[in-house]
Amino acid sequence: MDMPGPGTVFLNQNWNFIAPVFIGDTITARVTIVKLHPTKPVTTISVEITRNHKEVVLEGSAVCYTMLGEIEDTNEHKN
């Protein structure tokens, strides 16, 4: 499963923009699951985005609701 992924709702987010990103930069996002709610499809994630594989340009966290199994592929119903 990809996280946050399709159908994810951000319930809360706290992002610190540390440095600018410029046209032509390569950015890489890393998301780590920090906490899983024991009875609900709610996760807390940490986020770090780097520029050109070295300089951190954004860091933070988010609380997400993920609708597991509730999303259908709309392409399935097309003729």
Backbone torsions as a table, in degrees:
resi	resn	phi	psi	omega
1	MET	NA	137.5	175.8
2	ASP	-90.3	135.9	178.0
3	MET	-120.2	138.8	-0.6
4	PRO	-68.2	-40.5	171.3
5	GLY	81.1	171.4	-178.8
6	PRO	-60.5	139.8	178.3
7	GLY	84.8	-3.7	179.8
8	THR	-73.5	135.6	176.0
9	VAL	-112.4	125.5	177.8
10	PHE	-82.6	112.2	179.6
11	LEU	-81.8	-30.5	-179.4
12	ASN	-158.0	142.5	174.8
13	GLN	-145.1	143.6	-179.6
14	ASN	-136.1	100.6	-176.2
15	TRP	-118.1	136.0	175.3
16	ASN	-109.9	116.3	178.2
17	PHE	-87.0	108.9	-170.0
18	ILE	-92.9	-37.0	-176.0
19	ALA	-147.0	157.4	-179.8
20	PRO	-75.6	161.1	172.7
21	VAL	-120.2	137.3	-175.8
22	PHE	-115.3	157.6	175.4
23	ILE	-55.6	132.2	-179.2
24	GLY	96.2	-16.1	176.6
25	ASP	-68.4	150.0	171.0
26	THR	-100.6	124.0	178.4
27	ILE	-112.5	146.9	179.4
28	THR	-130.3	127.6	178.8
29	ALA	-104.5	136.3	175.6
30	ARG	-123.7	123.9	178.7
31	VAL	-117.6	130.1	180.0
32	THR	-122.9	130.4	175.4
33	ILE	-75.7	121.2	-176.7
34	VAL	-98.3	-35.6	-175.1
35	LYS	-151.7	138.5	174.3
36	LEU	-113.7	131.6	175.4
37	HIS	-69.7	136.2	-174.4
38	PRO	-69.2	-24.6	-174.9
39	THR	-125.9	-3.4	-178.3
40	LYS	-130.3	156.1	178.1
41	PRO	-79.6	58.4	-178.3
42	VAL	-119.2	130.7	179.6
43	THR	-127.7	151.1	170.0
44	THR	-107.9	129.6	-178.3
45	ILE	-123.3	153.0	169.1
46	SER	-105.4	148.2	-176.1
47	VAL	-128.9	134.7	172.9
48	GLU	-139.7	128.6	177.0
49	ILE	-118.8	130.1	178.9
50	THR	-115.7	154.5	177.7
51	ARG	-108.4	132.4	178.4
52	ASN	52.5	35.6	173.6
53	HIS	64.9	17.8	-179.9
54	LYS	-145.5	-46.9	-173.8
55	GLU	-89.5	124.8	177.6
56	VAL	-72.6	126.8	-179.7
57	VAL	-112.5	-18.7	177.4
58	LEU	-150.8	139.8	172.3
59	GLU	-145.3	151.6	180.0
60	GLY	170.2	-160.2	-178.6
61	SER	-147.1	165.4	178.4
62	ALA	-152.8	152.2	172.2
63	VAL	-111.0	126.5	-172.7
64	CYS	-125.4	143.1	169.2
65	TYR	-103.8	124.2	-177.3
66	THR	-115.0	121.3	-177.4
67	MET	-84.6	78.8	-178.0
68	LEU	-66.2	125.9	175.5
69	GLY	75.6	-1.0	-177.7
70	GLU	-97.7	-3.5	-177.4
71	ILE	-102.7	127.1	177.1
72	GLU	-108.2	153.5	178.9
73	ASP	-77.8	111.4	-178.0
74	THR	-66.9	-18.3	177.4
75	ASN	-70.8	-19.6	-179.1
76	GLU	-64.5	-28.3	-173.4
77	HIS	-96.2	2.5	-179.9
78	LYS	-87.7	142.4	177.9
79	ASN	-96.9	NA	NA
